[in-house]
Amino acid sequence: MTVFMKIPSGLWVLKQKWNAHAGMMKPGLKMFWSWWYRGSHVVTKQAVTFANPVHGCPTSDNVMVDIDISISFQIGPTENDAYTFVYSLGAHRFDELLYSLTEEAIRGLVHSVRHDQVHDLREEFAVGMKTDLNAKLKSYGVFIQNVKVTNVSLPRALSRTLEETTAFKTRMEEQEKNQENQMRILLNQETQNLRALEKKNDRAIQDLQAESVCAAIIRNKRRTMAEAKAQVLIAEHVSQNENKHKAAEGDKANAVASATTQTVQAKTLPIAELKNLKANFYNVSS
């Protein structure tokens, strides 16, 4: 008889009586443990990480790839799952089964893609493998929590070529970006220069239009002044012509009056002389 036994927490502890399963042992201190009872198996309730490197996986274009897989699994979450795992599979056979299932799944997935797609399909590999493993291990009380592709290795020569190709593509992309930036800078500069030139031309046009308006105003002012001056000169000439015409009319009237007077005088002179002769004649006769 064992005086006492301490059962830790966080574990599934399977109990046997006379080498037959007798349930699970609760965590805590067990006193006066009978010899026909024993803890047969201990199964952790925590997640366990399983690492499985798979070497020489051929791709669809026959390139050998090495892939490292990390799998997190848990036994449970029920007591029945722990019992099923222990008595239906066991740790040793589970290790062999998980290795074979993982290798089979990886080789099948890798064989469906080209070598240049392997790196890009890590997440797809992990999701597909997790689904496939859960479907095959659920009946053994095993739950796959996470599958992660930790490393993908191509042959050295091919890997070096791909790295150089990737580096060249990166340099090309950087060069294209630099050229695009330079083109954008040049385009911005040319756009600014064009806008400045357009503004300058607009100002020049506005100045010319203003000068044209000023010239038109000055021309209209000068025309108005010239027309006013011409009207004044015309009025002066008209006035002068009228004065001359009046003077000529006066001279004509004077000339007519003088001529009339002379005519009258010329007509009256012989009569006066005749009277004078008659007077002289009568005087002499007397």
Backbone as CSV, one residue per row, in Angstrom:
resi,resn,N_x,N_y,N_z,CA_x,CA_y,CA_z,C_x,C_y,C_z
1,MET,0.852,-1.191,0.000,0.000,0.000,0.000,0.888,1.242,0.000
2,THR,0.493,2.211,-0.845,1.177,3.508,-0.883,0.456,4.437,0.083
3,VAL,1.257,5.080,0.934,0.639,5.939,1.949,-0.077,7.109,1.301
4,PHE,0.576,7.821,0.401,-0.093,8.941,-0.280,0.511,9.099,-1.677
5,MET,-0.285,9.770,-2.530,0.143,10.055,-3.915,-0.445,11.409,-4.304
6,LYS,0.353,12.227,-4.946,-0.102,13.551,-5.380,-0.338,13.540,-6.896
7,ILE,-1.538,13.904,-7.320,-1.902,13.958,-8.735,-1.834,15.427,-9.183
8,PRO,-0.962,15.764,-10.146,-0.861,17.167,-10.587,-2.058,17.572,-11.437
9,SER,-2.289,18.874,-11.540,-3.364,19.389,-12.380,-2.837,19.616,-13.798
10,GLY,-3.754,19.807,-14.731,-3.360,20.033,-16.118,-3.032,18.763,-16.865
11,LEU,-3.376,17.612,-16.303,-3.073,16.326,-16.941,-4.287,15.416,-16.870
12,TRP,-4.383,14.550,-17.891,-5.314,13.425,-17.791,-4.541,12.247,-17.187
13,VAL,-4.943,11.783,-16.007,-4.288,10.648,-15.355,-5.270,9.475,-15.350
14,LEU,-4.952,8.462,-16.159,-5.828,7.291,-16.274,-5.521,6.305,-15.144
15,LYS,-6.555,5.791,-14.521,-6.419,4.868,-13.376,-6.809,3.464,-13.808
16,GLN,-6.080,2.505,-13.274,-6.402,1.099,-13.523,-6.580,0.360,-12.186
17,LYS,-7.457,-0.612,-12.207,-7.655,-1.527,-11.062,-7.504,-2.941,-11.596
18,TRP,-6.533,-3.613,-11.010,-6.198,-4.962,-11.492,-5.917,-4.944,-13.006
19,ASN,-5.168,-3.882,-13.428,-4.754,-3.700,-14.825,-5.918,-3.475,-15.791
20,ALA,-7.081,-3.102,-15.268,-8.216,-2.733,-16.115,-8.562,-1.270,-15.865
21,HIS,-8.950,-0.587,-16.941,-9.242,0.842,-16.820,-10.356,1.069,-15.808
22,ALA,-10.094,2.058,-14.919,-11.055,2.342,-13.845,-11.363,3.830,-13.754
23,GLY,-11.219,4.559,-14.871,-11.588,5.976,-14.874,-10.384,6.900,-14.759
24,MET,-10.687,8.176,-14.482,-9.669,9.212,-14.368,-9.458,9.582,-12.917
25,MET,-8.242,9.967,-12.607,-7.903,10.386,-11.247,-7.965,11.908,-11.174
26,LYS,-8.629,12.403,-10.133,-8.757,13.835,-9.945,-7.454,14.415,-9.392
27,PRO,-7.126,15.637,-9.727,-5.913,16.260,-9.173,-6.024,16.392,-7.660
28,GLY,-4.877,16.304,-7.009,-4.845,16.470,-5.568,-4.055,15.358,-4.890
29,LEU,-4.095,15.352,-3.568,-3.349,14.385,-2.754,-4.236,13.176,-2.452
30,LYS,-3.712,11.995,-2.803,-4.447,10.755,-2.561,-3.784,10.023,-1.372
31,MET,-4.565,9.731,-0.315,-4.053,9.091,0.898,-4.399,7.600,0.900
32,PHE,-3.462,6.846,1.411,-3.655,5.401,1.585,-4.095,4.736,0.277
33,TRP,-3.196,4.839,-0.671,-3.450,4.324,-2.025,-3.230,2.816,-2.029
34,SER,-4.320,2.075,-2.390,-4.240,0.597,-2.383,-3.341,0.126,-3.512
35,TRP,-2.683,-0.999,-3.304,-1.705,-1.481,-4.278,-2.334,-2.010,-5.564
36,TRP,-3.629,-2.404,-5.511,-4.252,-2.891,-6.766,-4.702,-1.755,-7.699
37,TYR,-4.585,-0.489,-7.198,-4.817,0.671,-8.072,-3.474,1.218,-8.545
38,ARG,-3.491,1.720,-9.714,-2.283,2.377,-10.216,-2.667,3.396,-11.292
39,GLY,-1.817,4.445,-11.422,-1.965,5.390,-12.522,-1.266,4.831,-13.742
40,SER,-2.046,4.450,-14.739,-1.470,3.748,-15.890,-0.887,4.686,-16.946
41,HIS,-1.555,5.797,-17.213,-1.119,6.689,-18.278,-1.322,8.139,-17.850
42,VAL,-0.434,8.955,-18.279,-0.536,10.403,-18.030,-0.542,11.110,-19.388
43,VAL,-1.582,11.880,-19.651,-1.733,12.601,-20.919,-1.916,14.089,-20.610
44,THR,-1.079,14.916,-21.223,-1.180,16.351,-20.964,-2.417,16.954,-21.630
45,LYS,-2.981,17.943,-20.956,-4.108,18.677,-21.527,-3.652,19.871,-22.372
46,GLN,-2.366,20.187,-22.278,-1.837,21.342,-22.999,-1.535,20.979,-24.452
47,ALA,-1.371,22.020,-25.280,-1.019,21.800,-26.678,0.430,21.349,-26.786
48,VAL,0.683,20.477,-27.714,2.018,19.927,-27.939,2.439,20.261,-29.371
49,THR,3.714,20.619,-29.515,4.242,20.976,-30.838,5.014,19.801,-31.406
50,PHE,4.714,19.463,-32.633,5.357,18.356,-33.332,6.049,18.914,-34.570
51,ALA,7.359,18.724,-34.652,8.137,19.204,-35.795,8.452,18.037,-36.716
52,ASN,8.223,18.215,-37.992,8.421,17.129,-38.952,9.045,17.691,-40.232
53,PRO,10.336,17.509,-40.427,10.948,17.911,-41.704,10.721,16.833,-42.765
54,VAL,10.286,17.267,-43.948,10.052,16.353,-45.065,11.034,16.729,-46.173
55,HIS,11.893,15.777,-46.540,12.952,16.063,-47.512,12.620,15.442,-48.865
56,GLY,13.106,16.109,-49.909,12.993,15.563,-51.260,11.580,15.451,-51.774
57,CYS,10.781,16.502,-51.592,9.416,16.491,-52.124,9.437,17.023,-53.561
58,PRO,9.023,16.224,-54.536,9.057,16.699,-55.924,7.862,17.614,-56.233
59,THR,8.132,18.718,-56.927,7.073,19.611,-57.389,6.545,19.105,-58.734
60,SER,5.565,19.807,-59.273,4.992,19.395,-60.555,5.997,19.506,-61.696
61,ASP,7.007,20.383,-61.556,8.058,20.484,-62.570,9.325,19.745,-62.145
62,ASN,9.168,18.757,-61.203,10.227,17.815,-60.823,11.430,18.502,-60.176
63,VAL,11.171,19.452,-59.284,12.217,20.080,-58.478,12.057,19.576,-57.051
64,MET,13.165,19.084,-56.460,13.113,18.534,-55.111,13.148,19.656,-54.077
65,VAL,12.173,19.630,-53.171,12.019,20.682,-52.180,12.022,20.060,-50.789
66,ASP,12.716,20.716,-49.851,12.692,20.317,-48.444,11.773,21.263,-47.680
67,ILE,10.859,20.677,-46.899,9.870,21.486,-46.175,9.862,21.076,-44.711
68,ASP,9.903,22.073,-43.835,9.804,21.842,-42.395,8.407,22.243,-41.934
69,ILE,7.770,21.319,-41.184,6.402,21.520,-40.723,6.377,21.543,-39.200
70,SER,5.622,22.475,-38.641,5.389,22.533,-37.199,3.897,22.380,-36.961
71,ILE,3.537,21.364,-36.151,2.128,21.052,-35.900,1.859,21.156,-34.403
72,SER,0.822,21.912,-34.046,0.382,22.007,-32.655,-0.918,21.212,-32.503
73,PHE,-0.905,20.227,-31.573,-2.088,19.402,-31.385,-2.390,19.279,-29.895
74,GLN,-3.599,18.808,-29.600,-4.043,18.657,-28.221,-4.857,17.367,-28.112
75,ILE,-4.658,16.662,-26.989,-5.459,15.479,-26.697,-6.652,15.938,-25.879
76,GLY,-7.832,15.722,-26.373,-9.014,16.173,-25.640,-9.974,16.877,-26.582
77,PRO,-10.866,17.632,-26.026,-10.858,18.215,-24.676,-11.613,17.404,-23.610
78,THR,-12.078,16.216,-23.930,-12.858,15.449,-22.952,-12.059,14.251,-22.443
79,GLU,-12.496,13.697,-21.319,-11.854,12.506,-20.766,-11.950,11.331,-21.736
80,ASN,-13.050,11.240,-22.444,-13.237,10.154,-23.401,-12.207,10.236,-24.525
81,ASP,-11.832,11.502,-24.922,-10.800,11.670,-25.949,-9.454,11.138,-25.454
82,ALA,-9.128,11.424,-24.186,-7.868,10.933,-23.636,-7.878,9.409,-23.569
83,TYR,-9.005,8.818,-23.131,-9.120,7.350,-23.069,-8.978,6.742,-24.465
84,THR,-9.651,7.361,-25.458,-9.579,6.838,-26.834,-8.161,6.908,-27.352
85,PHE,-7.464,8.012,-27.077,-6.098,8.174,-27.569,-5.177,7.110,-26.976
86,VAL,-5.309,6.882,-25.655,-4.390,5.951,-24.988,-4.619,4.509,-25.442
87,TYR,-5.880,4.096,-25.498,-6.155,2.679,-25.735,-6.404,2.344,-27.222
88,SER,-6.611,3.359,-28.050,-6.813,3.092,-29.469,-5.563,3.346,-30.299
89,LEU,-4.686,4.254,-29.808,-3.519,4.626,-30.613,-2.235,4.557,-29.804
90,GLY,-2.110,5.354,-28.799,-0.899,5.379,-28.008,0.113,6.375,-28.572
91,ALA,1.038,6.791,-27.694,1.988,7.839,-28.069,2.922,7.388,-29.187
92,HIS,3.453,6.182,-29.116,4.423,5.724,-30.098,3.780,5.589,-31.481
93,ARG,2.639,4.923,-31.528,1.978,4.755,-32.818,1.439,6.099,-33.351
94,PHE,1.055,7.007,-32.432,0.620,8.328,-32.872,1.765,9.089,-33.538
95,ASP,2.971,8.951,-32.985,4.130,9.607,-33.580,4.366,9.090,-35.001
96,GLU,4.293,7.788,-35.164,4.491,7.209,-36.492,3.357,7.615,-37.446
97,LEU,2.120,7.585,-36.942,0.977,7.937,-37.782,1.036,9.396,-38.207
98,LEU,1.327,10.292,-37.263,1.373,11.725,-37.587,2.489,12.020,-38.583
99,TYR,3.626,11.341,-38.415,4.736,11.537,-39.353,4.336,11.107,-40.761
100,SER,3.722,9.921,-40.869,3.356,9.421,-42.191,2.257,10.266,-42.831
101,LEU,1.249,10.675,-42.025,0.183,11.511,-42.574,0.712,12.865,-43.023
102,THR,1.610,13.427,-42.221,2.186,14.732,-42.569,2.995,14.640,-43.854
103,GLU,3.845,13.619,-43.934,4.683,13.469,-45.126,3.818,13.231,-46.362
104,GLU,2.790,12.400,-46.220,1.904,12.126,-47.359,1.187,13.387,-47.813
105,ALA,0.675,14.168,-46.848,-0.041,15.395,-47.195,0.879,16.413,-47.857
106,ILE,2.088,16.573,-47.292,3.032,17.540,-47.840,3.436,17.156,-49.259
107,ARG,3.762,15.895,-49.461,4.196,15.471,-50.800,3.062,15.652,-51.820
108,GLY,1.836,15.373,-51.393,0.714,15.563,-52.305,0.489,17.025,-52.658
109,LEU,0.589,17.890,-51.660,0.394,19.317,-51.915,1.519,19.909,-52.753
110,VAL,2.773,19.521,-52.433,3.917,20.054,-53.170,3.895,19.585,-54.620
111,HIS,3.476,18.349,-54.825,3.474,17.807,-56.182,2.436,18.488,-57.077
112,SER,1.522,19.227,-56.473,0.466,19.876,-57.262,0.835,21.277,-57.735
113,VAL,2.012,21.777,-57.340,2.394,23.142,-57.719,3.800,23.144,-58.302
114,ARG,4.161,24.255,-58.937,5.513,24.426,-59.459,6.435,24.916,-58.348
115,HIS,7.731,24.831,-58.630,8.710,25.206,-57.598,8.630,26.685,-57.244
116,ASP,8.250,27.538,-58.226,8.190,28.975,-57.951,6.918,29.382,-57.217
117,GLN,6.020,28.406,-56.960,4.793,28.695,-56.228,4.822,28.181,-54.797
118,VAL,5.858,27.427,-54.454,5.892,26.788,-53.135,5.915,27.827,-52.026
119,HIS,6.778,28.854,-52.171,6.887,29.873,-51.129,5.588,30.659,-50.979
120,ASP,4.902,30.872,-52.084,3.686,31.682,-52.033,2.494,30.928,-51.474
121,LEU,2.578,29.596,-51.400,1.421,28.798,-50.985,1.590,28.185,-49.596
122,ARG,2.436,28.795,-48.760,2.631,28.264,-47.407,1.325,28.237,-46.623
123,GLU,0.592,29.337,-46.659,-0.657,29.404,-45.897,-1.662,28.396,-46.428
124,GLU,-1.713,28.243,-47.745,-2.636,27.272,-48.330,-2.258,25.852,-47.935
125,PHE,-0.949,25.551,-47.925,-0.496,24.239,-47.476,-0.950,23.977,-46.042
126,ALA,-0.724,24.976,-45.176,-1.038,24.803,-43.749,-2.525,24.576,-43.535
127,VAL,-3.365,25.361,-44.203,-4.815,25.220,-44.023,-5.289,23.865,-44.537
128,GLY,-4.801,23.475,-45.717,-5.209,22.184,-46.277,-4.770,21.009,-45.420
129,MET,-3.553,21.078,-44.897,-3.043,19.985,-44.064,-3.792,19.919,-42.734
130,LYS,-4.109,21.087,-42.155,-4.841,21.086,-40.879,-6.201,20.420,-41.051
131,THR,-6.897,20.761,-42.114,-8.212,20.165,-42.373,-8.105,18.657,-42.576
132,ASP,-7.113,18.237,-43.350,-6.943,16.807,-43.649,-6.567,16.014,-42.389
133,LEU,-5.645,16.557,-41.579,-5.220,15.852,-40.368,-6.350,15.760,-39.348
134,ASN,-7.127,16.815,-39.173,-8.241,16.768,-38.224,-9.262,15.722,-38.639
135,ALA,-9.504,15.603,-39.955,-10.462,14.613,-40.420,-9.991,13.186,-40.119
136,LYS,-8.653,12.954,-40.168,-8.127,11.606,-39.978,-7.826,11.274,-38.515
137,LEU,-7.578,12.278,-37.667,-7.171,12.027,-36.280,-8.281,12.286,-35.267
138,LYS,-9.411,12.839,-35.713,-10.488,13.139,-34.772,-10.993,11.891,-34.059
139,SER,-11.019,10.788,-34.760,-11.533,9.553,-34.161,-10.605,9.008,-33.091
140,TYR,-9.358,9.481,-33.016,-8.413,9.043,-31.989,-8.341,10.022,-30.827
141,GLY,-9.218,11.023,-30.788,-9.217,11.989,-29.688,-8.174,13.076,-29.828
142,VAL,-7.644,13.265,-31.023,-6.595,14.257,-31.262,-7.195,15.418,-32.052
143,PHE,-6.922,16.650,-31.595,-7.382,17.849,-32.285,-6.176,18.675,-32.720
144,ILE,-6.062,18.920,-34.028,-4.953,19.719,-34.575,-5.325,21.190,-34.462
145,GLN,-4.549,21.929,-33.662,-4.850,23.342,-33.464,-4.228,24.229,-34.539
146,ASN,-3.019,23.915,-34.930,-2.335,24.796,-35.878,-1.294,24.005,-36.659
147,VAL,-1.174,24.362,-37.931,-0.138,23.792,-38.795,0.599,24.963,-39.439
148,LYS,1.909,24.937,-39.374,2.702,26.040,-39.909,3.880,25.500,-40.698
149,VAL,4.054,26.026,-41.902,5.223,25.704,-42.713,6.344,26.645,-42.280
150,THR,7.321,26.114,-41.555,8.370,26.954,-40.986,9.510,27.234,-41.955
151,ASN,9.702,26.348,-42.909,10.829,26.575,-43.831,10.585,25.803,-45.130
152,VAL,10.968,26.438,-46.231,10.914,25.806,-47.550,12.283,25.993,-48.189
153,SER,12.944,24.887,-48.504,14.295,24.959,-49.056,14.314,24.347,-50.454
154,LEU,14.766,25.139,-51.400,14.960,24.664,-52.769,16.418,24.227,-52.934
155,PRO,16.763,23.488,-54.000,18.171,23.175,-54.268,19.015,24.439,-54.335
156,ARG,20.270,24.359,-53.887,21.101,25.549,-53.750,21.241,26.317,-55.062
157,ALA,21.545,25.592,-56.139,21.739,26.268,-57.426,20.463,26.980,-57.862
158,LEU,19.332,26.263,-57.731,18.060,26.863,-58.104,17.699,28.018,-57.174
159,SER,17.952,27.820,-55.877,17.663,28.875,-54.922,18.482,30.118,-55.218
160,ARG,19.785,29.910,-55.561,20.641,31.043,-55.906,20.120,31.747,-57.161
161,THR,19.702,30.946,-58.160,19.160,31.538,-59.382,17.882,32.330,-59.100
162,LEU,17.012,31.739,-58.278,15.780,32.434,-57.934,16.065,33.710,-57.141
163,GLU,17.057,33.642,-56.238,17.411,34.835,-55.478,17.931,35.928,-56.406
164,GLU,18.781,35.519,-57.362,19.289,36.506,-58.312,18.159,37.067,-59.168
165,THR,17.236,36.167,-59.573,16.093,36.644,-60.356,15.231,37.603,-59.551
166,THR,14.999,37.232,-58.284,14.203,38.103,-57.419,14.898,39.437,-57.194
167,ALA,16.227,39.367,-56.973,16.985,40.607,-56.783,16.930,41.475,-58.038
168,PHE,17.042,40.807,-59.215,16.977,41.558,-60.469,15.598,42.193,-60.642
169,LYS,14.548,41.416,-60.335,13.202,41.968,-60.422,13.028,43.140,-59.459
170,THR,13.617,42.974,-58.249,13.522,44.059,-57.272,14.219,45.312,-57.775
171,ARG,15.426,45.111,-58.350,16.139,46.267,-58.903,15.357,46.895,-60.058
172,MET,14.766,46.038,-60.890,13.969,46.562,-61.997,12.768,47.359,-61.476
173,GLU,12.113,46.820,-60.449,10.975,47.532,-59.880,11.416,48.859,-59.269
174,GLU,12.564,48.837,-58.566,13.078,50.082,-57.993,13.427,51.077,-59.088
175,GLN,14.059,50.560,-60.175,14.405,51.431,-61.288,13.147,52.016,-61.934
176,GLU,12.126,51.172,-62.108,10.870,51.660,-62.678,10.232,52.711,-61.771
177,LYS,10.279,52.450,-60.446,9.723,53.432,-59.517,10.506,54.742,-59.583
178,ASN,11.869,54.626,-59.660,12.675,55.835,-59.764,12.353,56.598,-61.042
179,GLN,12.216,55.861,-62.146,11.874,56.519,-63.407,10.489,57.160,-63.336
180,GLU,9.554,56.448,-62.708,8.219,57.031,-62.550,8.278,58.294,-61.700
181,ASN,9.083,58.252,-60.630,9.230,59.441,-59.792,9.861,60.579,-60.572
182,GLN,10.923,60.259,-61.345,11.567,61.296,-62.147,10.601,61.861,-63.186
183,MET,9.846,60.959,-63.839,8.862,61.430,-64.816,7.805,62.298,-64.136
184,ARG,7.398,61.899,-62.932,6.399,62.676,-62.200,6.970,64.045,-61.829
185,ILE,8.259,64.056,-61.409,8.894,65.330,-61.061,9.000,66.221,-62.288
186,LEU,9.466,65.633,-63.410,9.575,66.413,-64.645,8.214,66.928,-65.101
187,LEU,7.213,66.055,-64.994,5.869,66.469,-65.393,5.360,67.602,-64.506
188,ASN,5.637,67.498,-63.205,5.223,68.568,-62.299,5.943,69.872,-62.624
189,GLN,7.260,69.758,-62.893,8.020,70.952,-63.246,7.502,71.576,-64.531
190,GLU,7.276,70.725,-65.552,6.767,71.242,-66.821,5.375,71.841,-66.640
191,THR,4.568,71.211,-65.808,3.235,71.755,-65.548,3.327,73.109,-64.870
192,GLN,4.235,73.221,-63.884,4.429,74.506,-63.209,4.951,75.563,-64.176
193,ASN,5.934,75.157,-65.024,6.464,76.104,-66.008,5.379,76.548,-66.981
194,LEU,4.557,75.578,-67.427,3.481,75.913,-68.352,2.476,76.853,-67.701
195,ARG,2.138,76.579,-66.446,1.203,77.460,-65.749,1.791,78.854,-65.580
196,ALA,3.097,78.913,-65.234,3.751,80.217,-65.096,3.743,80.962,-66.429
197,LEU,4.036,80.230,-67.532,4.025,80.858,-68.853,2.625,81.321,-69.230
198,GLU,1.620,80.480,-68.910,0.240,80.881,-69.195,-0.133,82.134,-68.402
199,LYS,0.267,82.175,-67.119,-0.002,83.371,-66.319,0.698,84.594,-66.891
200,LYS,1.965,84.393,-67.329,2.720,85.508,-67.912,2.049,85.992,-69.185
201,ASN,1.621,85.046,-70.022,0.932,85.433,-71.255,-0.391,86.129,-70.949
202,ASP,-1.098,85.615,-69.943,-2.357,86.260,-69.556,-2.115,87.695,-69.093
203,ARG,-1.044,87.883,-68.282,-0.734,89.246,-67.837,-0.355,90.135,-69.020
204,ALA,0.437,89.556,-69.970,0.826,90.343,-71.144,-0.406,90.716,-71.967
205,ILE,-1.331,89.753,-72.128,-2.565,90.035,-72.870,-3.378,91.107,-72.156
206,GLN,-3.462,90.994,-70.833,-4.193,92.001,-70.068,-3.544,93.374,-70.210
207,ASP,-2.184,93.400,-70.159,-1.487,94.681,-70.341,-1.751,95.263,-71.720
208,LEU,-1.684,94.403,-72.761,-1.955,94.874,-74.125,-3.387,95.365,-74.258
209,GLN,-4.323,94.610,-73.649,-5.709,95.048,-73.696,-5.887,96.379,-72.980
210,ALA,-5.211,96.532,-71.826,-5.289,97.809,-71.102,-4.696,98.939,-71.935
211,GLU,-3.522,98.657,-72.558,-2.908,99.670,-73.419,-3.819,100.003,-74.597
212,SER,-4.463,98.968,-75.157,-5.383,99.213,-76.277,-6.551,100.088,-75.842
213,VAL,-7.101,99.796,-74.643,-8.197,100.604,-74.123,-7.742,102.044,-73.895
214,CYS,-6.524,102.199,-73.303,-5.991,103.553,-73.066,-5.779,104.281,-74.387
215,ALA,-5.216,103.531,-75.372,-4.997,104.157,-76.679,-6.319,104.567,-77.315
216,ALA,-7.337,103.714,-77.168,-8.646,104.061,-77.716,-9.219,105.291,-77.027
217,ILE,-9.044,105.354,-75.686,-9.541,106.526,-74.950,-8.824,107.778,-75.407
218,ILE,-7.482,107.683,-75.523,-6.694,108.838,-75.965,-7.086,109.233,-77.388
219,ARG,-7.253,108.219,-78.260,-7.634,108.504,-79.638,-8.997,109.161,-79.705
220,ASN,-9.959,108.654,-78.906,-11.286,109.274,-78.885,-11.216,110.696,-78.338
221,LYS,-10.361,110.900,-77.325,-10.217,112.233,-76.746,-9.627,113.200,-77.768
222,ARG,-8.591,112.712,-78.443,-7.975,113.560,-79.466,-8.941,113.830,-80.620
223,ARG,-9.711,112.812,-81.000,-10.690,113.008,-82.069,-11.729,114.036,-81.660
224,THR,-12.183,113.894,-80.371,-13.174,114.864,-79.882,-12.595,116.271,-79.891
225,MET,-11.315,116.391,-79.400,-10.673,117.717,-79.399,-10.502,118.234,-80.815
226,ALA,-10.098,117.337,-81.734,-9.914,117.782,-83.127,-11.240,118.194,-83.746
227,GLU,-12.306,117.414,-83.465,-13.607,117.785,-84.009,-14.076,119.122,-83.436
228,ALA,-13.836,119.294,-82.102,-14.231,120.574,-81.496,-13.441,121.736,-82.111
229,LYS,-12.117,121.520,-82.290,-11.284,122.560,-82.890,-11.717,122.840,-84.324
230,ALA,-12.043,121.782,-85.057,-12.495,121.974,-86.440,-13.797,122.739,-86.474
231,GLN,-14.707,122.390,-85.528,-15.973,123.122,-85.480,-15.738,124.599,-85.170
232,VAL,-14.770,124.862,-84.247,-14.445,126.252,-83.927,-13.895,126.974,-85.154
233,LEU,-12.941,126.290,-85.857,-12.355,126.898,-87.062,-13.424,127.118,-88.130
234,ILE,-14.295,126.134,-88.279,-15.376,126.278,-89.263,-16.261,127.464,-88.901
235,ALA,-16.591,127.534,-87.587,-17.423,128.663,-87.150,-16.726,129.998,-87.424
236,GLU,-15.405,130.044,-87.132,-14.649,131.270,-87.394,-14.646,131.609,-88.879
237,HIS,-14.394,130.587,-89.711,-14.373,130.836,-91.170,-15.750,131.259,-91.659
238,VAL,-16.778,130.580,-91.142,-18.144,130.976,-91.521,-18.406,132.434,-91.128
239,SER,-17.973,132.775,-89.887,-18.177,134.145,-89.411,-17.410,135.138,-90.278
240,GLN,-16.147,134.770,-90.577,-15.345,135.649,-91.436,-15.987,135.802,-92.816
241,ASN,-16.450,134.693,-93.380,-17.081,134.751,-94.695,-18.353,135.598,-94.651
242,GLU,-19.099,135.447,-93.571,-20.302,136.259,-93.440,-19.944,137.731,-93.338
243,ASN,-18.897,138.008,-92.522,-18.459,139.420,-92.412,-18.003,139.958,-93.763
244,LYS,-17.220,139.172,-94.472,-16.762,139.593,-95.802,-17.946,139.786,-96.737
245,HIS,-18.913,138.826,-96.616,-20.083,138.946,-97.479,-20.860,140.227,-97.168
246,LYS,-21.003,140.486,-95.860,-21.699,141.716,-95.458,-20.921,142.947,-95.918
247,ALA,-19.570,142.865,-95.775,-18.753,144.009,-96.234,-18.905,144.208,-97.736
248,ALA,-18.911,143.078,-98.436,-19.077,143.173,-99.898,-20.448,143.710,-100.248
249,GLU,-21.461,143.273,-99.524,-22.802,143.815,-99.751,-22.834,145.314,-99.469
250,GLY,-22.117,145.687,-98.353,-22.059,147.133,-98.052,-21.331,147.915,-99.135
251,ASP,-20.207,147.344,-99.567,-19.460,148.002,-100.656,-20.320,148.078,-101.908
252,LYS,-21.057,147.004,-102.155,-21.925,147.001,-103.344,-23.002,148.058,-103.213
253,ALA,-23.588,148.164,-102.014,-24.628,149.177,-101.806,-24.055,150.584,-101.951
254,ASN,-22.849,150.750,-101.372,-22.200,152.060,-101.488,-21.904,152.384,-102.939
255,ALA,-21.412,151.347,-103.620,-21.074,151.589,-105.043,-22.334,151.911,-105.829
256,VAL,-23.414,151.195,-105.538,-24.687,151.472,-106.243,-25.179,152.897,-105.930
257,ALA,-25.051,153.254,-104.632,-25.503,154.624,-104.258,-24.667,155.687,-104.913
258,SER,-23.348,155.440,-104.921,-22.441,156.415,-105.558,-22.718,156.530,-107.040
259,ALA,-22.928,155.323,-107.629,-23.210,155.350,-109.079,-24.524,156.046,-109.355
260,THR,-25.515,155.806,-108.492,-26.815,156.459,-108.668,-26.674,157.961,-108.527
261,THR,-25.893,158.372,-107.516,-25.679,159.810,-107.300,-24.994,160.413,-108.495
262,GLN,-23.978,159.726,-108.980,-23.257,160.255,-110.145,-24.163,160.315,-111.371
263,THR,-25.014,159.342,-111.469,-25.942,159.333,-112.619,-26.920,160.505,-112.534
264,VAL,-27.419,160.679,-111.322,-28.353,161.800,-111.121,-27.658,163.109,-111.384
265,GLN,-26.424,163.175,-110.844,-25.667,164.407,-111.072,-25.401,164.612,-112.553
266,ALA,-25.109,163.485,-113.206,-24.825,163.630,-114.646,-26.074,164.066,-115.410
267,LYS,-27.227,163.642,-114.963,-28.460,164.049,-115.638,-28.851,165.483,-115.303
268,THR,-28.621,165.929,-114.062,-29.033,167.261,-113.646,-28.050,168.345,-114.072
269,LEU,-26.840,167.996,-114.383,-25.821,169.016,-114.746,-26.167,169.745,-116.056
270,PRO,-26.550,169.090,-117.055,-26.880,169.841,-118.292,-28.076,170.770,-118.099
271,ILE,-29.038,170.389,-117.340,-30.196,171.254,-117.111,-29.765,172.496,-116.372
272,ALA,-28.872,172.304,-115.348,-28.406,173.464,-114.582,-27.602,174.389,-115.457
273,GLU,-26.784,173.770,-116.273,-25.982,174.613,-117.174,-26.873,175.343,-118.160
274,LEU,-27.943,174.636,-118.612,-28.859,175.318,-119.550,-29.543,176.479,-118.871
275,LYS,-29.930,176.270,-117.636,-30.563,177.396,-116.915,-29.587,178.541,-116.731
276,ASN,-28.326,178.153,-116.412,-27.325,179.210,-116.226,-27.108,179.974,-117.526
277,LEU,-27.083,179.297,-118.644,-26.880,179.953,-119.921,-28.049,180.857,-120.243
278,LYS,-29.262,180.339,-119.957,-30.427,181.176,-120.221,-30.386,182.415,-119.342
279,ALA,-29.939,182.229,-118.085,-29.889,183.377,-117.186,-28.851,184.396,-117.674
280,ASN,-27.761,183.846,-118.093,-26.708,184.742,-118.582,-27.163,185.428,-119.852
281,PHE,-27.909,184.708,-120.636,-28.357,185.305,-121.898,-29.327,186.426,-121.656
282,TYR,-30.253,186.224,-120.744,-31.205,187.275,-120.457,-30.521,188.475,-119.841
283,ASN,-29.468,188.190,-119.003,-28.757,189.282,-118.392,-28.037,190.113,-119.452
284,VAL,-27.477,189.424,-120.362,-26.733,190.143,-121.415,-27.710,190.917,-122.284
285,SER,-28.826,190.397,-122.575,-29.786,191.046,-123.430,-30.339,192.282,-122.786
286,SER,-30.431,192.293,-121.539,-30.959,193.427,-120.840,-29.956,194.557,-120.879
